[in-house]
Amino acid sequence: MSHADIHLAVAESRTIYDVGAIDRAIEEAAGNRNEAQAALYDKMKQRGGARFLVRPSHPDMVDDLYDSCPNFGEVVDDIRKSLALSVAGSEPLSFTPILLLGEPGIGKTHFARELATRLGTGHEFVSMSSLTAGWVLSGASAQWNNAKPGKVAHTLVHGDFANPIVVLDEIDKAGGDHRYDPMGALYSLLEHDTAKAFKDEFVDIDIDASHILWVTTANDERSIPEPILNRMNVYEVPRPDYEASLSIAGALYRDIVSEHDWGFPLEADEAVLERLASLPPRDMKKRLLGAFGTAKLEGRHWLEARDFDQTRTGRSRKIGF
């Protein structure tokens, strides 16, 4: 199924924050005005508190992930069940928060991005390995210098949907000390009832974050608190076998060729796919793009297996004088 076959319908409009609450917050902060917070309040009032809740029109809208991400079949199976229920009840798209667990390089981040693309509700990608403070998700008090809203409030306020996908990548690598736990906000955000009245410290009014679709990734679950693990469906994603790698390689090749007018055939030679399949999933795309460039530099509109041998892997050395 191509991306053009995906059909989404807007189910309804849902109020995720009360504009009247913004006016009350402005009055309360009158004596301690924060310019950035005031600008955000103006933006929120201008946009209003209503956002679209999207529902799927077909339960098979993620079926092509079986080919492009074959080692995630169990995850796709369960998402299809959620889609089927949403379609049957003409209800907004929802599913239990997901944790994709597995070794580096097996395609977890790629799958999360591809899923967000298929579902089409908009998404926010957060690299948890770069976080050292809890306020990155839940905002910092407007009393602090350079304070700003967290990723959750930013996504809901500036986005169009009440149920976007939020991808938390490498959740097991979140840094910080116990005072600024980057995962602290998840205790309430991953629970539907408490997420209905999520309060970002910077925004300082209740926001309904209960419709967010959560996808997280990790290499090792041992550093993730048990209460957070219990709030998610945990999938141990295996390394793709050779046949699965061939399927990934073929789907990736077709996707790239179909997105560009470079003159390459829609199907690659078997030797090319075998060479591509020998690479880790995380390296496939950059090596394939390099191979396309190599072929064009040689005046060809087809790939050869040797094109991958001429592609740099991303490392470079310094150039001095």
KETORNU-708863 format. One record per residue: x, y, z of N, C-alpha, C in turn; residue number from 1. Coordinates in nm, 3 decimals, decimal comma. Example, Ala and Ser with C-alpha at 12.3 -4.5 7.8 and 13.67 -1.06 7.14 Angstrom:
REM residues 2
- 1,319  -0,569  0,780  1,230  -0,450  0,780  1,320  -0,330  0,780  1
- 1,285  -0,225  0,708  1,367  -0,106  0,714  1,290  0,003  0,787  2
***
This chain:
REM residues 321
- 0,084  -0,119  0,000  0,000  0,000  0,000  0,087  0,124  0,000  1
- 0,066  0,217  -0,088  0,144  0,339  -0,095  0,088  0,442  0,001  2
- 0,171  0,545  0,026  0,125  0,651  0,115  0,001  0,719  0,060  3
- -0,016  0,720  -0,070  -0,132  0,785  -0,130  -0,260  0,711  -0,098  4
- -0,248  0,583  -0,057  -0,368  0,505  -0,026  -0,419  0,532  0,115  5
- -0,344  0,608  0,196  -0,383  0,633  0,333  -0,491  0,741  0,336  6
- -0,599  0,714  0,408  -0,707  0,810  0,419  -0,737  0,835  0,566  7
- -0,734  0,961  0,606  -0,767  0,998  0,743  -0,886  1,093  0,739  8
- -0,972  1,083  0,840  -1,086  1,174  0,850  -1,081  1,243  0,985  9
- -1,116  1,371  0,988  -1,121  1,443  1,114  -1,248  1,403  1,187  10
- -1,232  1,351  1,306  -1,347  1,299  1,379  -1,427  1,411  1,445  11
- -1,357  1,500  1,511  -1,427  1,603  1,588  -1,327  1,705  1,636  12
- -1,379  1,811  1,693  -1,295  1,912  1,753  -1,303  1,895  1,905  13
- -1,191  1,899  1,972  -1,189  1,878  2,117  -1,116  1,995  2,184  14
- -1,172  2,048  2,290  -1,110  2,157  2,365  -1,004  2,100  2,457  15
- -0,880  2,146  2,438  -0,771  2,094  2,521  -0,728  2,194  2,628  16
- -0,772  2,320  2,617  -0,752  2,414  2,728  -0,860  2,521  2,722  17
- -0,887  2,581  2,838  -0,993  2,680  2,854  -0,934  2,819  2,835  18
- -0,982  2,891  2,734  -0,932  3,026  2,708  -0,960  3,117  2,827  19
- -1,072  3,093  2,895  -1,102  3,173  3,015  -0,997  3,157  3,123  20
- -0,939  3,038  3,132  -0,833  3,015  3,231  -0,710  3,098  3,200  21
- -0,687  3,126  3,071  -0,574  3,210  3,033  -0,594  3,353  3,085  22
- -0,716  3,405  3,071  -0,745  3,540  3,121  -0,723  3,547  3,271  23
- -0,763  3,443  3,343  -0,743  3,443  3,489  -0,594  3,436  3,523  24
- -0,519  3,357  3,445  -0,375  3,348  3,469  -0,305  3,480  3,442  25
- -0,352  3,553  3,341  -0,294  3,684  3,308  -0,319  3,783  3,422  26
- -0,438  3,779  3,477  -0,471  3,867  3,590  -0,384  3,836  3,711  27
- -0,366  3,709  3,739  -0,287  3,669  3,856  -0,140  3,706  3,840  28
- -0,092  3,708  3,716  0,049  3,738  3,692  0,074  3,884  3,659  29
- -0,026  3,968  3,678  -0,016  4,108  3,637  0,101  4,179  3,703  30
- 0,131  4,145  3,827  0,238  4,213  3,898  0,375  4,151  3,874  31
- 0,378  4,042  3,805  0,505  3,972  3,781  0,508  3,925  3,637  32
- 0,504  4,019  3,545  0,486  3,989  3,404  0,610  3,925  3,342  33
- 0,588  3,817  3,269  0,693  3,752  3,192  0,658  3,769  3,046  34
- 0,746  3,835  2,969  0,713  3,870  2,830  0,692  3,745  2,744  35
- 0,776  3,644  2,764  0,762  3,522  2,685  0,631  3,451  2,718  36
- 0,596  3,448  2,845  0,471  3,385  2,885  0,352  3,465  2,831  37
- 0,360  3,598  2,836  0,252  3,681  2,783  0,234  3,658  2,634  38
- 0,344  3,644  2,561  0,334  3,620  2,417  0,270  3,484  2,390  39
- 0,303  3,385  2,471  0,243  3,253  2,454  0,094  3,258  2,484  40
- 0,056  3,329  2,589  -0,086  3,342  2,621  -0,162  3,408  2,506  41
- -0,103  3,511  2,446  -0,167  3,576  2,332  -0,186  3,477  2,217  42
- -0,083  3,394  2,193  -0,091  3,293  2,088  -0,202  3,192  2,118  43
- -0,210  3,150  2,242  -0,312  3,052  2,281  -0,452  3,109  2,268  44
- -0,469  3,235  2,303  -0,601  3,297  2,290  -0,638  3,315  2,143  45
- -0,538  3,351  2,063  -0,563  3,370  1,920  -0,605  3,240  1,853  46
- -0,538  3,130  1,888  -0,569  3,001  1,826  -0,693  2,936  1,886  47
- -0,725  2,972  2,009  -0,835  2,905  2,076  -0,793  2,770  2,130  48
- -0,876  2,710  2,213  -0,838  2,586  2,279  -0,880  2,460  2,207  49
- -0,944  2,470  2,091  -0,992  2,352  2,019  -0,886  2,297  1,925  50
- -0,871  2,165  1,925  -0,781  2,097  1,833  -0,855  1,978  1,773  51
- -0,811  1,934  1,657  -0,874  1,822  1,590  -0,833  1,689  1,655  52
- -0,929  1,602  1,670  -0,904  1,463  1,706  -0,923  1,380  1,580  53
- -0,821  1,310  1,538  -0,824  1,237  1,412  -0,863  1,092  1,436  54
- -0,945  1,042  1,347  -0,977  0,899  1,349  -0,939  0,837  1,215  55
- -0,899  0,712  1,215  -0,863  0,647  1,089  -0,987  0,607  1,010  56
- -0,975  0,603  0,880  -1,086  0,559  0,796  -1,071  0,415  0,751  57
- -0,949  0,357  0,766  -0,925  0,218  0,727  -0,833  0,152  0,828  58
- -0,857  0,029  0,866  -0,769  -0,039  0,962  -0,638  -0,085  0,901  59
- -0,624  -0,078  0,768  -0,504  -0,130  0,703  -0,403  -0,021  0,669  60
- -0,416  0,095  0,730  -0,332  0,209  0,694  -0,185  0,192  0,734  61
- -0,154  0,094  0,819  -0,014  0,070  0,858  0,038  -0,062  0,800  62
- -0,039  -0,124  0,710  -0,002  -0,257  0,662  0,132  -0,261  0,590  63
- 0,170  -0,152  0,524  0,298  -0,156  0,452  0,418  -0,159  0,545  64
- 0,395  -0,135  0,676  0,504  -0,147  0,773  0,548  -0,291  0,791  65
- 0,462  -0,386  0,755  0,503  -0,527  0,760  0,620  -0,552  0,664  66
- 0,623  -0,479  0,552  0,731  -0,496  0,456  0,851  -0,407  0,488  67
- 0,824  -0,282  0,524  0,935  -0,189  0,547  1,001  -0,208  0,683  68
- 0,927  -0,262  0,779  0,981  -0,285  0,915  0,937  -0,424  0,962  69
- 0,982  -0,530  0,895  0,927  -0,663  0,921  0,954  -0,718  1,061  70
- 1,058  -0,672  1,129  1,085  -0,721  1,264  0,997  -0,654  1,369  71
- 0,909  -0,564  1,325  0,814  -0,499  1,416  0,672  -0,552  1,396  72
- 0,662  -0,674  1,343  0,531  -0,730  1,311  0,437  -0,737  1,429  73
- 0,487  -0,773  1,547  0,401  -0,782  1,666  0,344  -0,646  1,703  74
- 0,424  -0,542  1,689  0,376  -0,407  1,718  0,268  -0,367  1,618  75
- 0,293  -0,393  1,491  0,196  -0,358  1,388  0,065  -0,434  1,409  76
- 0,077  -0,562  1,450  -0,044  -0,641  1,478  -0,134  -0,570  1,579  77
- -0,075  -0,524  1,690  -0,155  -0,462  1,795  -0,207  -0,324  1,754  78
- -0,128  -0,249  1,676  -0,176  -0,119  1,629  -0,295  -0,138  1,535  79
- -0,291  -0,241  1,452  -0,403  -0,270  1,362  -0,530  -0,301  1,441  80
- -0,516  -0,368  1,555  -0,633  -0,395  1,639  -0,692  -0,265  1,692  81
- -0,606  -0,174  1,735  -0,654  -0,045  1,783  -0,721  0,033  1,670  82
- -0,661  0,027  1,551  -0,721  0,095  1,435  -0,858  0,036  1,402  83
- -0,868  -0,096  1,407  -0,996  -0,161  1,377  -1,105  -0,116  1,473  84
- -1,071  -0,104  1,602  -1,169  -0,060  1,701  -1,208  0,086  1,678  85
- -1,110  0,169  1,642  -1,139  0,309  1,615  -1,232  0,324  1,495  86
- -1,204  0,245  1,390  -1,288  0,250  1,271  -1,429  0,200  1,302  87
- -1,437  0,088  1,375  -1,568  0,028  1,406  -1,656  0,123  1,487  88
- -1,595  0,194  1,581  -1,673  0,284  1,665  -1,672  0,427  1,618  89
- -1,609  0,454  1,502  -1,593  0,590  1,451  -1,537  0,680  1,562  90
- -1,433  0,630  1,625  -1,374  0,697  1,741  -1,235  0,750  1,708  91
- -1,189  0,847  1,785  -1,053  0,899  1,764  -0,949  0,790  1,782  92
- -0,840  0,804  1,711  -0,731  0,708  1,718  -0,666  0,710  1,856  93
- -0,647  0,592  1,915  -0,580  0,582  2,044  -0,520  0,443  2,059  94
- -0,412  0,434  2,136  -0,356  0,304  2,173  -0,274  0,321  2,300  95
- -0,252  0,211  2,369  -0,172  0,212  2,491  -0,030  0,257  2,457  96
- 0,032  0,341  2,543  0,170  0,383  2,517  0,261  0,265  2,486  97
- 0,352  0,284  2,392  0,436  0,177  2,338  0,581  0,199  2,380  98
- 0,648  0,091  2,421  0,793  0,091  2,441  0,853  -0,010  2,345  99
- 0,939  0,038  2,256  1,012  -0,049  2,163  1,148  -0,077  2,225  100
- 1,169  -0,202  2,264  1,289  -0,241  2,338  1,377  -0,331  2,252  101
- 1,505  -0,298  2,241  1,594  -0,382  2,162  1,731  -0,320  2,147  102
- 1,823  -0,396  2,093  1,961  -0,351  2,079  1,973  -0,237  1,979  103
- 2,082  -0,159  1,987  2,100  -0,048  1,893  2,108  -0,097  1,749  104
- 2,057  -0,015  1,658  2,073  -0,042  1,516  1,970  -0,131  1,452  105
- 1,864  -0,168  1,525  1,765  -0,259  1,466  1,647  -0,186  1,405  106
- 1,649  -0,052  1,410  1,546  0,024  1,341  1,434  0,078  1,428  107
- 1,453  0,088  1,560  1,346  0,135  1,648  1,306  0,278  1,617  108
- 1,405  0,366  1,605  1,375  0,506  1,577  1,312  0,521  1,439  109
- 1,364  0,447  1,342  1,307  0,450  1,207  1,161  0,408  1,209  110
- 1,131  0,300  1,281  0,992  0,253  1,288  0,903  0,360  1,350  111
- 0,949  0,423  1,459  0,868  0,525  1,525  0,835  0,639  1,430  112
- 0,934  0,681  1,352  0,910  0,790  1,256  0,814  0,745  1,145  113
- 0,832  0,622  1,096  0,746  0,572  0,990  0,602  0,557  1,038  114
- 0,583  0,512  1,162  0,449  0,499  1,218  0,382  0,635  1,226  115
- 0,457  0,735  1,273  0,401  0,870  1,283  0,357  0,921  1,145  116
- 0,436  0,890  1,043  0,401  0,931  0,907  0,273  0,864  0,861  117
- 0,259  0,734  0,888  0,140  0,661  0,842  0,013  0,710  0,913  118
- 0,022  0,738  1,041  -0,098  0,775  1,116  -0,139  0,920  1,088  119
- -0,045  1,004  1,051  -0,079  1,135  0,998  -0,139  1,235  1,094  120
- -0,116  1,219  1,224  -0,173  1,315  1,320  -0,073  1,422  1,361  121
- 0,041  1,427  1,295  0,146  1,517  1,339  0,225  1,450  1,450  122
- 0,351  1,490  1,466  0,429  1,426  1,572  0,541  1,516  1,620  123
- 0,586  1,489  1,741  0,700  1,556  1,803  0,802  1,449  1,837  124
- 0,927  1,471  1,797  1,033  1,374  1,824  1,125  1,432  1,931  125
- 1,143  1,359  2,043  1,223  1,406  2,155  1,334  1,305  2,182  126
- 1,459  1,349  2,170  1,573  1,263  2,202  1,597  1,270  2,352  127
- 1,559  1,165  2,424  1,571  1,166  2,570  1,716  1,161  2,615  128
- 1,807  1,114  2,532  1,947  1,107  2,571  2,009  1,245  2,586  129
- 1,945  1,346  2,530  1,997  1,481  2,539  1,933  1,561  2,652  130
- 1,840  1,499  2,725  1,770  1,571  2,830  1,842  1,559  2,963  131
- 1,858  1,672  3,032  1,919  1,670  3,164  1,827  1,731  3,269  132
- 1,707  1,769  3,229  1,614  1,829  3,325  1,472  1,793  3,290  133
- 1,391  1,774  3,394  1,253  1,734  3,375  1,169  1,836  3,304  134
- 1,209  1,963  3,310  1,125  2,067  3,250  1,126  2,066  3,098  135
- 1,210  1,985  3,037  1,208  1,976  2,890  1,075  1,918  2,844  136
- 1,016  1,829  2,921  0,884  1,776  2,888  0,772  1,859  2,948  137
- 0,792  1,908  3,070  0,680  1,971  3,142  0,697  2,120  3,165  138
- 0,801  2,181  3,106  0,817  2,325  3,117  0,883  2,369  3,248  139
- 0,934  2,492  3,247  0,995  2,551  3,366  0,914  2,673  3,408  140
- 0,913  2,700  3,537  0,837  2,813  3,589  0,878  2,942  3,520  141
- 0,777  3,026  3,491  0,803  3,154  3,424  0,887  3,247  3,509  142
- 0,908  3,215  3,636  0,990  3,298  3,723  1,140  3,281  3,693  143
- 1,174  3,173  3,621  1,314  3,149  3,588  1,353  3,224  3,461  144
- 1,479  3,265  3,454  1,529  3,327  3,332  1,531  3,224  3,218  145
- 1,496  3,268  3,099  1,497  3,183  2,979  1,403  3,064  2,990  146
- 1,305  3,071  3,078  1,208  2,962  3,091  1,121  2,955  2,966  147
- 1,069  2,836  2,938  0,982  2,817  2,823  0,896  2,694  2,846  148
- 0,790  2,678  2,766  0,705  2,560  2,784  0,779  2,433  2,746  149
- 0,733  2,320  2,798  0,791  2,191  2,764  0,742  2,142  2,630  150
- 0,798  2,028  2,589  0,766  1,971  2,458  0,618  1,935  2,446  151
- 0,557  1,889  2,553  0,417  1,847  2,546  0,326  1,966  2,518  152
- 0,340  2,071  2,600  0,257  2,189  2,581  0,284  2,254  2,446  153
- 0,411  2,261  2,408  0,446  2,322  2,279  0,379  2,249  2,164  154
- 0,380  2,116  2,168  0,320  2,036  2,061  0,171  2,059  2,052  155
- 0,103  2,063  2,166  -0,042  2,079  2,167  -0,085  2,223  2,136  156
- -0,011  2,320  2,185  -0,048  2,460  2,162  -0,024  2,499  2,017  157
- 0,090  2,462  1,961  0,126  2,506  1,826  0,080  2,409  1,717  158
- 0,044  2,288  1,754  0,000  2,192  1,655  -0,148  2,202  1,624  159
- -0,194  2,118  1,534  -0,334  2,119  1,492  -0,417  2,008  1,555  160
- -0,350  1,912  1,621  -0,420  1,793  1,666  -0,412  1,774  1,817  161
- -0,519  1,719  1,872  -0,520  1,684  2,014  -0,456  1,549  2,039  162
- -0,441  1,468  1,934  -0,382  1,334  1,950  -0,260  1,314  1,860  163
- -0,158  1,400  1,874  -0,036  1,378  1,797  0,043  1,260  1,853  164
- 0,135  1,208  1,774  0,230  1,111  1,824  0,348  1,187  1,885  165
- 0,386  1,149  2,006  0,507  1,201  2,068  0,604  1,084  2,082  166
- 0,717  1,093  2,014  0,818  0,987  2,017  0,927  1,027  2,115  167
- 0,946  0,946  2,219  1,053  0,966  2,316  1,162  0,864  2,285  168
- 1,269  0,911  2,221  1,374  0,821  2,174  1,478  0,800  2,283  169
- 1,520  0,674  2,302  1,622  0,635  2,399  1,586  0,683  2,539  170
- 1,469  0,643  2,583  1,418  0,686  2,714  1,506  0,634  2,828  171
- 1,577  0,526  2,804  1,664  0,469  2,908  1,792  0,551  2,927  172
- 1,819  0,646  2,839  1,942  0,725  2,849  1,916  0,866  2,903  173
- 1,795  0,891  2,953  1,763  1,023  3,007  1,854  1,052  3,126  174
- 1,915  1,172  3,126  2,008  1,208  3,232  1,942  1,293  3,339  175
- 2,027  1,353  3,423  1,976  1,440  3,529  1,979  1,373  3,665  176
- 1,957  1,453  3,772  1,953  1,398  3,907  1,810  1,386  3,953  177
- 1,793  1,340  4,078  1,658  1,310  4,127  1,571  1,435  4,137  178
- 1,632  1,553  4,148  1,553  1,677  4,158  1,492  1,717  4,025  179
- 1,555  1,677  3,916  1,510  1,717  3,783  1,495  1,594  3,694  180
- 1,415  1,501  3,738  1,398  1,374  3,668  1,330  1,399  3,534  181
- 1,398  1,372  3,422  1,336  1,394  3,291  1,212  1,308  3,268  182
- 1,203  1,195  3,338  1,088  1,107  3,321  0,979  1,135  3,423  183
- 1,002  1,232  3,512  0,905  1,256  3,618  0,766  1,290  3,567  184
- 0,758  1,369  3,460  0,628  1,409  3,406  0,550  1,292  3,349  185
- 0,621  1,183  3,313  0,552  1,071  3,249  0,461  0,995  3,344  186
- 0,484  1,007  3,473  0,397  0,938  3,568  0,251  0,981  3,552  187
- 0,231  1,109  3,524  0,094  1,158  3,502  0,056  1,157  3,355  188
- 0,153  1,183  3,266  0,120  1,193  3,124  0,079  1,059  3,064  189
- 0,131  0,947  3,114  0,099  0,816  3,059  -0,029  0,757  3,117  190
- -0,087  0,826  3,213  -0,216  0,782  3,269  -0,326  0,870  3,212  191
- -0,424  0,809  3,150  -0,528  0,885  3,079  -0,598  0,984  3,170  192
- -0,636  0,942  3,290  -0,715  1,029  3,379  -0,634  1,150  3,426  193
- -0,510  1,128  3,468  -0,431  1,241  3,517  -0,382  1,329  3,403  194
- -0,365  1,273  3,284  -0,320  1,352  3,169  -0,427  1,450  3,123  195
- -0,551  1,430  3,163  -0,657  1,522  3,124  -0,634  1,662  3,179  196
- -0,565  1,670  3,292  -0,540  1,800  3,355  -0,391  1,819  3,376  197
- -0,313  1,799  3,269  -0,170  1,817  3,276  -0,138  1,966  3,286  198
- -0,046  2,000  3,377  -0,012  2,141  3,393  0,137  2,161  3,366  199
- 0,165  2,225  3,254  0,300  2,268  3,223  0,334  2,385  3,315  200
- 0,453  2,382  3,374  0,487  2,485  3,473  0,495  2,624  3,413  201
- 0,534  2,632  3,287  0,543  2,763  3,223  0,405  2,815  3,183  202
- 0,325  2,729  3,124  0,190  2,770  3,081  0,100  2,795  3,201  203
- 0,111  2,707  3,300  0,044  2,724  3,430  -0,109  2,722  3,422  204
- -0,163  2,655  3,321  -0,305  2,625  3,319  -0,321  2,479  3,277  205
- -0,434  2,420  3,310  -0,457  2,279  3,277  -0,469  2,261  3,126  206
- -0,401  2,158  3,076  -0,408  2,121  2,935  -0,445  1,973  2,926  207
- -0,537  1,940  2,839  -0,578  1,801  2,820  -0,478  1,732  2,728  208
- -0,388  1,652  2,787  -0,288  1,578  2,711  -0,321  1,429  2,704  209
- -0,446  1,396  2,733  -0,484  1,255  2,745  -0,497  1,184  2,611  210
- -0,498  1,260  2,501  -0,515  1,198  2,370  -0,382  1,174  2,297  211
- -0,271  1,217  2,357  -0,140  1,199  2,293  -0,112  1,051  2,272  212
- -0,055  1,017  2,158  -0,014  0,880  2,126  0,135  0,868  2,154  213
- 0,171  0,789  2,254  0,310  0,782  2,300  0,381  0,661  2,239  214
- 0,500  0,688  2,183  0,589  0,582  2,137  0,727  0,610  2,196  215
- 0,782  0,515  2,271  0,914  0,533  2,330  1,006  0,421  2,282  216
- 1,136  0,448  2,285  1,234  0,347  2,248  1,339  0,335  2,358  217
- 1,399  0,217  2,368  1,505  0,195  2,468  1,589  0,075  2,427  218
- 1,715  0,075  2,468  1,802  -0,040  2,449  1,795  -0,135  2,568  219
- 1,769  -0,081  2,687  1,771  -0,160  2,810  1,666  -0,105  2,905  220
- 1,576  -0,190  2,951  1,467  -0,144  3,037  1,505  -0,130  3,183  221
- 1,624  -0,175  3,223  1,659  -0,179  3,364  1,668  -0,042  3,429  222
- 1,694  0,062  3,351  1,703  0,197  3,408  1,569  0,270  3,405  223
- 1,466  0,206  3,354  1,334  0,268  3,346  1,253  0,228  3,470  224
- 1,201  0,323  3,546  1,124  0,289  3,667  1,008  0,195  3,636  225
- 0,986  0,102  3,725  0,881  0,002  3,706  0,742  0,065  3,687  226
- 0,706  0,171  3,763  0,573  0,231  3,742  0,554  0,284  3,600  227
- 0,661  0,330  3,536  0,651  0,377  3,398  0,640  0,259  3,303  228
- 0,719  0,154  3,326  0,707  0,034  3,244  0,567  -0,023  3,249  229
- 0,505  -0,019  3,367  0,370  -0,074  3,383  0,264  0,004  3,309  230
- 0,295  0,126  3,270  0,200  0,209  3,197  0,208  0,188  3,045  231
- 0,301  0,102  3,000  0,323  0,087  2,857  0,313  -0,060  2,814  232
- 0,283  -0,079  2,687  0,300  -0,211  2,625  0,444  -0,222  2,578  233
- 0,516  -0,321  2,632  0,658  -0,336  2,603  0,677  -0,444  2,497  234
- 0,749  -0,408  2,391  0,775  -0,502  2,281  0,926  -0,522  2,269  235
- 0,970  -0,645  2,282  1,111  -0,677  2,260  1,131  -0,703  2,111  236
- 1,192  -0,608  2,045  1,206  -0,612  1,899  1,330  -0,691  1,862  237
- 1,317  -0,796  1,782  1,434  -0,876  1,746  1,516  -0,811  1,635  238
- 1,640  -0,854  1,624  1,723  -0,813  1,511  1,665  -0,874  1,384  239
- 1,654  -0,798  1,276  1,597  -0,856  1,154  1,686  -0,967  1,099  240
- 1,624  -1,080  1,058  1,701  -1,186  0,995  1,728  -1,148  0,849  241
- 1,792  -1,237  0,775  1,833  -1,203  0,640  1,714  -1,170  0,550  242
- 1,607  -1,252  0,558  1,490  -1,227  0,475  1,424  -1,095  0,512  243
- 1,419  -1,066  0,642  1,362  -0,939  0,686  1,447  -0,822  0,638  244
- 1,580  -0,838  0,643  1,670  -0,732  0,595  1,650  -0,706  0,446  245
- 1,629  -0,813  0,369  1,602  -0,795  0,226  1,472  -0,717  0,205  246
- 1,372  -0,748  0,285  1,244  -0,677  0,274  1,260  -0,530  0,309  247
- 1,336  -0,502  0,415  1,362  -0,363  0,454  1,436  -0,290  0,342  248
- 1,539  -0,357  0,286  1,619  -0,295  0,180  1,533  -0,263  0,058  249
- 1,448  -0,358  0,018  1,363  -0,336  -0,098  1,264  -0,223  -0,077  250
- 1,202  -0,219  0,041  1,104  -0,114  0,070  1,172  0,023  0,075  251
- 1,291  0,029  0,136  1,363  0,156  0,144  1,403  0,205  0,005  252
- 1,454  0,115  -0,077  1,492  0,152  -0,213  1,372  0,208  -0,289  253
- 1,259  0,138  -0,283  1,141  0,184  -0,357  1,090  0,318  -0,306  254
- 1,093  0,337  -0,174  1,046  0,464  -0,116  1,130  0,580  -0,167  255
- 1,262  0,564  -0,165  1,350  0,674  -0,207  1,334  0,702  -0,356  256
- 1,331  0,596  -0,438  1,318  0,615  -0,583  1,185  0,683  -0,617  257
- 1,078  0,646  -0,548  0,948  0,703  -0,578  0,935  0,848  -0,534  258
- 1,020  0,890  -0,440  1,013  1,027  -0,390  1,096  1,125  -0,474  259
- 1,180  1,073  -0,565  1,269  1,160  -0,643  1,264  1,124  -0,791  260
- 1,287  1,223  -0,873  1,289  1,203  -1,017  1,434  1,190  -1,065  261
- 1,502  1,087  -1,014  1,643  1,068  -1,045  1,666  0,975  -1,164  262
- 1,560  0,908  -1,209  1,573  0,821  -1,324  1,612  0,677  -1,294  263
- 1,612  0,638  -1,167  1,645  0,500  -1,132  1,521  0,411  -1,146  264
- 1,538  0,283  -1,178  1,423  0,192  -1,188  1,359  0,171  -1,050  265
- 1,230  0,137  -1,051  1,158  0,121  -0,925  1,206  -0,002  -0,847  266
- 1,259  -0,100  -0,917  1,309  -0,220  -0,850  1,461  -0,230  -0,871  267
- 1,532  -0,266  -0,766  1,677  -0,278  -0,773  1,718  -0,420  -0,810  268
- 1,839  -0,435  -0,862  1,893  -0,567  -0,891  1,911  -0,646  -0,761  269
- 1,905  -0,778  -0,775  1,917  -0,865  -0,659  2,050  -0,844  -0,587  270
- 2,159  -0,825  -0,661  2,290  -0,806  -0,600  2,294  -0,677  -0,518  271
- 2,225  -0,574  -0,565  2,219  -0,447  -0,494  2,144  -0,464  -0,362  272
- 2,029  -0,532  -0,368  1,950  -0,553  -0,247  2,026  -0,639  -0,146  273
- 2,098  -0,739  -0,194  2,175  -0,824  -0,104  2,285  -0,743  -0,035  274
- 2,349  -0,654  -0,110  2,453  -0,570  -0,049  2,393  -0,474  0,052  275
- 2,279  -0,416  0,019  2,213  -0,324  0,111  2,164  -0,397  0,235  276
- 2,112  -0,519  0,217  2,060  -0,597  0,329  2,169  -0,640  0,426  277
- 2,294  -0,638  0,383  2,404  -0,676  0,472  2,438  -0,566  0,572  278
- 2,380  -0,448  0,555  2,408  -0,335  0,642  2,310  -0,330  0,759  279
- 2,348  -0,271  0,874  2,252  -0,250  0,983  2,141  -0,157  0,935  280
- 2,018  -0,178  0,981  1,907  -0,092  0,938  1,933  0,057  0,956  281
- 2,004  0,094  1,062  2,026  0,236  1,087  2,119  0,299  0,984  282
- 2,201  0,217  0,914  2,295  0,269  0,815  2,243  0,262  0,673  283
- 2,133  0,190  0,653  2,089  0,164  0,516  2,061  0,290  0,436  284
- 1,987  0,383  0,494  1,943  0,498  0,416  2,061  0,584  0,373  285
- 2,152  0,615  0,465  2,263  0,703  0,427  2,356  0,635  0,326  286
- 2,375  0,504  0,340  2,459  0,434  0,245  2,391  0,423  0,109  287
- 2,259  0,407  0,110  2,186  0,399  -0,017  2,188  0,533  -0,089  288
- 2,169  0,642  -0,016  2,175  0,774  -0,078  2,314  0,800  -0,137  289
- 2,416  0,757  -0,065  2,551  0,773  -0,118  2,572  0,691  -0,244  290
- 2,514  0,572  -0,248  2,526  0,487  -0,366  2,457  0,549  -0,486  291
- 2,340  0,609  -0,463  2,272  0,680  -0,572  2,361  0,791  -0,628  292
- 2,424  0,865  -0,537  2,511  0,973  -0,582  2,631  0,922  -0,660  293
- 2,687  0,810  -0,615  2,800  0,750  -0,685  2,762  0,711  -0,828  294
- 2,646  0,649  -0,841  2,599  0,608  -0,974  2,582  0,729  -1,066  295
- 2,525  0,836  -1,014  2,504  0,954  -1,097  2,636  1,019  -1,138  296
- 2,733  1,018  -1,047  2,863  1,073  -1,082  2,929  0,995  -1,195  297
- 2,895  0,867  -1,205  2,948  0,784  -1,313  2,857  0,783  -1,435  298
- 2,750  0,864  -1,432  2,662  0,874  -1,547  2,566  0,758  -1,563  299
- 2,540  0,684  -1,454  2,449  0,569  -1,461  2,314  0,603  -1,398  300
- 2,208  0,537  -1,449  2,077  0,548  -1,388  2,036  0,414  -1,326  301
- 2,133  0,336  -1,286  2,108  0,212  -1,214  2,220  0,195  -1,110  302
- 2,190  0,119  -1,006  2,289  0,093  -0,901  2,363  -0,038  -0,928  303
- 2,485  -0,043  -0,878  2,562  -0,165  -0,877  2,611  -0,188  -0,734  304
- 2,634  -0,314  -0,698  2,673  -0,346  -0,561  2,799  -0,271  -0,519  305
- 2,889  -0,246  -0,612  3,014  -0,179  -0,579  2,992  -0,033  -0,538  306
- 2,876  0,024  -0,570  2,850  0,162  -0,533  2,852  0,181  -0,381  307
- 2,817  0,077  -0,308  2,816  0,088  -0,162  2,957  0,087  -0,106  308
- 3,050  0,023  -0,176  3,189  0,019  -0,129  3,256  0,154  -0,145  309
- 3,202  0,238  -0,233  3,261  0,369  -0,257  3,194  0,477  -0,173  310
- 3,100  0,435  -0,086  3,027  0,531  -0,006  3,089  0,542  0,133  311
- 3,120  0,662  0,175  3,173  0,681  0,309  3,068  0,647  0,412  312
- 3,107  0,603  0,531  3,014  0,563  0,636  2,976  0,677  0,728  313
- 3,028  0,797  0,703  2,990  0,911  0,785  3,105  0,967  0,866  314
- 3,213  0,891  0,883  3,328  0,941  0,956  3,416  1,025  0,863  315
- 3,484  1,118  0,920  3,574  1,201  0,841  3,694  1,239  0,927  316
- 3,797  1,281  0,863  3,913  1,327  0,938  3,929  1,478  0,916  317
- 3,997  1,541  1,011  4,015  1,684  1,002  4,109  1,718  0,886  318
- 4,081  1,831  0,825  4,166  1,881  0,718  4,249  1,995  0,774  319
- 4,378  1,980  0,771  4,464  2,084  0,828  4,548  2,150  0,722  320
- 4,619  2,250  0,764  4,705  2,323  0,673  4,849  2,325  0,731  321
***
